[in-house]
C-alpha cells in the first residue's frame, strides 16, 4: 500500500459514521447492488468512471484496490477515463460506462440520459440488470458526494 504523508484534513468525520443508522443503510444498498446480475467487473468500472467524473479520490482508491484484488488488469484500470478509445472493454461494458457518465452528469445537457445511451444499455442488459446498474450509479454518486463535500482523504480507509 502506498502511504503519503500530507497535511490534508477532512472537514468533519464521515457523515455516514455520525448517525449510527446511516452506514448500515448505505451498506445495504451496496450489498443489494452486489447481489444483482451484473458482473462485478462492470460495477467496478462504472463506479470508477463516476468517481473520476466527481473527483472522489476516496472511492477511486477503494475501487481500484478492490478491482485489483478481483484480478482486474492494469490496462483496463488505467484506461477507464478514456474507455471510448481503448480496446479493453466489451460492448456491454461500454454501454454501462456510457450510462454511468450520463447519469452522473445530469446537468450537462438538456436530455440528461439520451435514448441512444439508454437503448444501447438495454440492448445488453435486461430490466433487472438495468435496475442494478442505475442503482449502482446512484449509489456511487451518493458516496462521491459525501466524500467530496466533506473532503474525506483518499487512502485513509482500509478496503
Order of alpha helices (4+ residues) and beta strands (2+ residues): alpha-alpha-alpha-alpha-alpha-alpha-alpha-alpha
